[in-house]
Amino acid sequence: MHLRVPRPRSLAGQLFAMQAVLIAVVVVGYALFTYISDRGQAEDAAGRQARAVSLAIADSPSVAAAIGTPDPTARLQPYAVRVMRDTDVDFVTIMDPYGIRWTHPDPAQIGHPFQGHIERAQRGETFTETYTGTLGPSVRAVTPVLAGERVVGLVSAGIKVEEISKRAQEQLTALSGVAAGALLLGAVGTYVINARLRRHTHGMNADELSRMHDYHQAALHAVREGLLMLDGQYRVALINDGGRELLGVSGDVVGASVADLGLPAQLTGALLASEPRVDEVHLAAERVLVVNTSPVSGGERRGTVVTLRDVTELQSLTGELDSERGFTQALRSQAHEAANRLHTVVSLIELGRAEEAVEFATAELELAQALTDQVVAAVGEPVLAALLLGKTAQANERGVELVVARESRLDDGLLPPSLPARDLVTILGNLVDNAVDAAQGSLPSRVTVAAYTEAVAEADGSELVMRVADTGAGVDPAHADLVFQRGFSTKPAGEGGRGLGLALVRQAVRRHGGTLTVTEAEGGGALFEARLPLDGTGGGATGAGGAGLPRSRPEPGGVR
């Protein structure tokens, strides 16, 4: 047989029990205090009543006249009985100056000494006391009957303590009814409130709530993903460490409106949206975020739960994968072209034209090698050189001529460690892809790329300049700023959407403290220029005409 350990009472149950006991103690204490107070007040009232009756009797002329007769009892006893009946006192005793009774409710006590204190009355003073006499404990008043300055008799009127208790008991009964009603009302109100509390706490006790809070706090700070909870007015109700890091906010933001957090407009709009958002890609200051929002509702809108995932690295890897796919397609095209050339060489040999075959093969080999040598000579930085070679083949496959301008000069080892190659690939790769898209279908279809360092006149240092010009339709000046915002594109949406590449470029440029502009190139088209400071590391060669390069389109004559 297993003994079942009783579950601790829920928090609502504990509060109900405490409140019920508290109400009971308050009501019983108040009732007891009221009873004692009413008992004292009843005794005081009885004393005042007895005093008034005794004074009235002592001042009555008929009483003074009866005292002077040979048999005062004969006239005073009926009078005393009548006064007792009319004034609702328990006894009226009239006696001589020595305390011998002339009247009494019990006629057998007439002629006997009065039981109580009369000394003060014999001295002409009226007083009140509680004393146990022949009728039991009573509150009585004793007053002298004066004939001039001489005391000729004494009068005592009193009310039995038993009667006083009955009066207090009646008040106590009424008070008990009121107290019981108050206790019942308090219990019902407490039960209703605690029933609601039980629903909100799901019947958990204080230990369970405390433990859940500890788990909640531990999980909140341990989760790397960002968690943001907004109330019904879109104010921050809760944010974890991951959310602060991903959104780039600091300080106490709980209670602040989402609109006041300084987030990009598109991200702010997603957080303020009333409908759910599922796996939307947005840009923060330095990160690419996947945003999911879900409203919290229970008959009315109570707030929004927002989860944030950092996909900056994933987005970069996706870009590299897209580049690799482009390279693969370019290699397939080149392989196809190489197969055609090889068939041409074989056919020339079969026709007995060996010299022409050798001449044709040598020319093709020299052209490919010259392209590689010239790109590497212009851009010695290996990552950018590989990027440009791949983009050249990829653009050629799409019918676009990619030209590396003559003034390009970027030696290997020139770039500082603070400028990672991945960011350069993001910037230059997206600019080239955007330019190839714009130039495709135009006449001529050309993209011109220049990469070089340039001395900064205002400071002791230099900056990296990357310029990409195309022969496309150009950018409307009204859209010069919108073109860098996430989601903006003049091209039809494809798989995965459009309008993210240039937004990533601007994010990377800003992250390194650079500038990104778009202007009109010579002869039409768009010219994108990214400038990144090199932290005062000095320049290296700037290439011919590098410092004085015009701000429009670079000279097209270069590596093709």
Secondary structure as UniProt FT lines:
FT   HELIX           11..58
FT   HELIX           61..67
FT   HELIX           72..87
FT   STRAND          91..95
FT   TURN            97..98
FT   STRAND          100..101
FT   HELIX           107..109
FT   TURN            110..111
FT   HELIX           119..122
FT   TURN            123..124
FT   STRAND          127..133
FT   TURN            134..135
FT   STRAND          136..147
FT   TURN            148..149
FT   STRAND          150..160
FT   HELIX           161..201
FT   TURN            202..203
FT   HELIX           206..222
FT   STRAND          226..231
FT   TURN            232..233
FT   STRAND          235..239
FT   HELIX           241..247
FT   TURN            254..255
FT   HELIX           258..260
FT   HELIX           265..272
FT   STRAND          277..283
FT   STRAND          288..297
FT   STRAND          301..310
FT   HELIX           312..350
FT   TURN            351..352
FT   HELIX           354..378
FT   HELIX           382..397
FT   TURN            398..399
FT   STRAND          401..405
FT   TURN            406..407
FT   STRAND          409..410
FT   TURN            412..413
FT   TURN            417..418
FT   HELIX           421..439
FT   TURN            440..441
FT   STRAND          446..455
FT   STRAND          462..470
FT   HELIX           477..479
FT   TURN            480..481
FT   HELIX           482..484
FT   TURN            486..487
FT   TURN            495..496
FT   HELIX           501..511
FT   TURN            512..513
FT   STRAND          515..520
FT   TURN            522..523
FT   STRAND          526..533
FT   TURN            535..536
FT   TURN            544..545
FT   TURN            547..548
FT   STRAND          558..559
//
